[in-house]
Amino acid sequence: MNTIKEKLAILPAQPGCYLMKDQFGQIIYVGKAKVLKNRVRSYFTGTHDGKTQRLVSEIKDFEYIVTSSEIEALLLEMNLIKKHDPKYNVMLKDDKSYPYLKITAEKHPRLLYTRKVKKDGGKYFGPFVNAGAAQETKKLLDRLFPLRKCNTIPDRVCLYYHIGQCLAPCVNEVSKEENAQMVEGISKFLGGGYKEVKEELTEKMLAASEQLNFERAKELRDQIHHIEAVMEKQKMMTADLIDRDVFGYTFDKGWMCVQVFFIRQGKLIARDVSLFPFYGEADEDVVTFIGQFYLQKNYPLPKEILLPAEIDGELVKELLGIKVIQPKRGQKKELVELATKNAKLALEEKFALIERDEDRTIRAIENLGKQMNIAPPYRIEAFDNSNIHGTNPVSAMIVFTDGKPNKREYRKYKIKTVEGPDDYASMREVIRRRYSRMLKENGPLPDLIIIDGGKGQIAAAQDVLENELNLFIPVAGLAKDDKHRTSQLWMGDPPKFIPLPRNSQEFYLLQRIQDEVHRFAISFHRQVRAKGMFSSSLDNIPGVGEKRKKALLKHFGSIKKMKEASIEEIQAAGIPGPIAKTIYEALKKDS
């Protein structure tokens, strides 16, 4: 804290970014400021809400980077967040990706629904904020424009041909001009020209009716109804038909909700709702959100955006390079107020769920830390071993961050140095491998390590951590009762029983952790065991690779049935005669 006080005293009164670090030097929060001196000092003075208090309690050091302008600070902040992915910068961590409709650049093109845009020569339309609307639009276009549907062209017609949704290039000659006409029709439709398509279909329907071709007229009528159902659901919002996005936001108790209304061709087509904790000034964090929304999530820019009056509109305009309006009256102001009202409603609806979730996670962690007489264990790593009489020994590690599983950081370990069923030696090996690597790579270290076991496993883990790696991380053991349920928490040297109320949220948190690490370890052990059972008898047979092993297992179902099979039966699985004979002889020797 003395280091922090010294740094606070010499902070410059200039714009820039600051990077907050924890006890391990990990960057946990990145922020920007018009005046670095004022913003950074504000974290260490005055009163804060619970979330900001939690952030400040973890700050052990900070860095700052001075910029020449506020726009530079905003751009630098977004780049630093993208680079370091700090755990407290959570505005757009949901990784939402919007769907597109794509016309492939093949000889016989297809219309596809996708969430990835690639440089493959295809035509992409979107993104669609509403995935359901994208799928409904594709179904409609499949009815109107019969492009091919198959991934690879088959040698016979399929159902799509019989229902009029494919011209069957597999058996019919479909010209380049026909395909180009359909591609042009889809492009025109998705470009806002669906009314023209509707008018053309109406003319064709009337002509078919006059020719007494009532069946064709009915088909065309149904297609017109589909266009009306899919494309004309929304009521007119504005008369000028300009594409615009409308932002509204609200904040309370350390949480913020931002609502974005997407208005296209004068209609409100969809909305985006983002709810997240924030730690700076609300109006400035909204600007950061807008920048991330367009520049990092790659959402296409509209012609203009509407913002509440208190947001720095000039900064947003400079950042995005488009027209920014902060309306003071009229219909546009009503749209901003409507977005803000929806943001308030969404935040109110979520607060009850947030409070319940906090009881199960953050408060449970804080209470657990108090019961164990340690700092709140916001990052918990748990280990479990799995083997059957010492065969195929494995271990698994899971990570709980802020009381929730962080599955991207789960790890699996095959035990390499231990012979036979020795849980203590297995635990020593895995702890050594895990944390020597974390030290080498400067990776994040946990606030608490949980071992699935009792005093012996705790002692083994502590010995490696303290005497070999010079790490002093709290280690606790979870014992189970005779019904294999979480029963007791042990900790210390020598380990002592820590009583926890069985109906408390901290006890339920430990149950979730123990159940999850056990599930993960058992699942990994089954994979290793199944692979070993299958590969043991076939791996060293000449001419038998992965493809043939899979074919044999699929055909026979097990090694046992394979051993009972004749050479002819092995051949029936698609194996050539000489190799079938080699397999037959090898399996007989192994019997």
ZIVEN-V675079 format. One record per residue. NEAR is the number of other ideal C-beta (glycine too) atoms within 12 Angstrom. Layout:
# ZIVEN-V675079
<<NEAR> <NEAR>>
This chain:
# ZIVEN-V675079
<<15> <10> <15> <24> <16> <12> <26> <26> <14> <15> <27> <23> <17> <25> <31> <35> <39> <44> <34> <38> <28> <29> <22> <22> <19> <29> <30> <36> <38> <40> <43> <44> <37> <29> <24> <32> <22> <23> <34> <39> <25> <23> <32> <26> <15> <12> <11> <21> <19> <22> <28> <29> <20> <31> <35> <29> <25> <32> <35> <22> <26> <38> <25> <34> <26> <22> <26> <13> <19> <30> <26> <23> <36> <38> <30> <30> <42> <32> <24> <31> <34> <21> <16> <24> <23> <31> <30> <37> <35> <31> <39> <31> <23> <15> <12> <22> <19> <29> <28> <31> <38> <34> <35> <26> <18> <25> <17> <31> <34> <35> <42> <33> <28> <28> <22> <18> <22> <15> <8> <16> <13> <23> <28> <31> <30> <35> <31> <32> <30> <23> <22> <17> <29> <31> <23> <23> <34> <35> <23> <33> <38> <30> <31> <34> <37> <31> <38> <36> <32> <23> <12> <13> <22> <18> <11> <13> <22> <22> <14> <23> <23> <12> <15> <22> <29> <32> <27> <28> <31> <21> <16> <17> <13> <25> <14> <15> <11> <23> <29> <20> <19> <32> <30> <22> <27> <36> <26> <23> <34> <35> <19> <19> <19> <30> <20> <18> <34> <28> <16> <22> <32> <22> <17> <23> <26> <18> <16> <21> <19> <13> <13> <10> <16> <14> <15> <21> <23> <15> <23> <30> <22> <20> <35> <30> <20> <27> <31> <20> <20> <32> <30> <19> <19> <23> <11> <16> <28> <27> <13> <16> <16> <24> <27> <36> <40> <45> <49> <39> <43> <33> <33> <22> <22> <28> <35> <36> <39> <42> <37> <41> <38> <37> <37> <32> <27> <22> <25> <28> <34> <28> <28> <35> <29> <36> <35> <31> <35> <37> <41> <39> <25> <26> <28> <32> <37> <40> <44> <48> <43> <43> <39> <35> <36> <28> <26> <26> <27> <20> <31> <24> <25> <28> <23> <28> <42> <43> <41> <37> <21> <20> <33> <28> <29> <16> <29> <37> <23> <20> <33> <31> <16> <24> <21> <34> <30> <27> <26> <15> <12> <14> <21> <32> <21> <20> <36> <37> <27> <27> <39> <32> <22> <28> <37> <26> <20> <31> <32> <20> <15> <26> <22> <12> <16> <27> <17> <15> <21> <28> <21> <26> <31> <33> <26> <35> <35> <28> <27> <39> <29> <18> <27> <33> <16> <26> <23> <31> <40> <37> <38> <46> <42> <48> <51> <41> <43> <35> <30> <18> <11> <18> <19> <29> <34> <35> <45> <38> <40> <38> <37> <39> <30> <32> <35> <26> <26> <25> <17> <13> <24> <27> <29> <28> <31> <27> <35> <15> <18> <27> <14> <16> <18> <21> <32> <28> <28> <40> <41> <34> <30> <43> <41> <30> <27> <38> <34> <21> <19> <28> <20> <11> <13> <12> <20> <33> <31> <39> <34> <39> <46> <45> <45> <43> <36> <28> <25> <24> <36> <39> <28> <34> <50> <34> <22> <32> <33> <21> <17> <19> <25> <12> <25> <17> <34> <36> <42> <46> <43> <43> <28> <22> <13> <7> <7> <15> <17> <29> <24> <26> <39> <34> <37> <20> <20> <14> <28> <18> <21> <27> <16> <28> <16> <17> <9> <22> <27> <37> <27> <25> <40> <43> <30> <27> <44> <36> <25> <34> <40> <30> <23> <34> <38> <26> <21> <31> <29> <21> <20> <27> <23> <17> <21> <22> <22> <25> <22> <19> <27> <34> <20> <17> <29> <15> <21> <31> <17> <14> <15> <27> <29> <18> <24> <37> <25> <16> <22> <28> <14> <18> <26> <16> <18> <37> <23> <16> <26> <19> <23> <13> <21> <36> <23> <18> <29> <18> <31> <18> <16> <17> <26> <30> <21> <24> <39> <30> <18> <26> <31> <19> <13> <18> <14>>
